[in-house]
Amino acid sequence: MTKQKVMTNEEFEEQIFHMKEKSRQLERRLSSKVDEQVFSISVSHKKEVDALKEEVFKLRSEIKNIKKEKKARYLERMARQAKQRRVV
């Protein structure tokens, strides 16, 4: 049988202290990594939102142009019809 080494209170406290310190360091590293990931994701999402905004502005402009063209064609058609009525 092997003898188990008996630990003094001071040794036990010192080991607990080192374990707590190591745990704090791991928490800080983990927190830092999480912060980096959140920042990276936020930047990526901002780029996506900006691209989508740009697309929305572009589509709104295209819709506005289509409406103008449609109105112009309608007015031209109405003018031709009115002119034809006067000629007859």
Secondary structure, DSSP 8 states (H G I E B T S, - for coil): --------HHHHHHHHHHHHHHHHHHHHHHHHHHHHHHHHHHHHHHHHHHHHHHHHHHHHHHHHHHHHHHHHHHHHHHHHHHHHHHH-
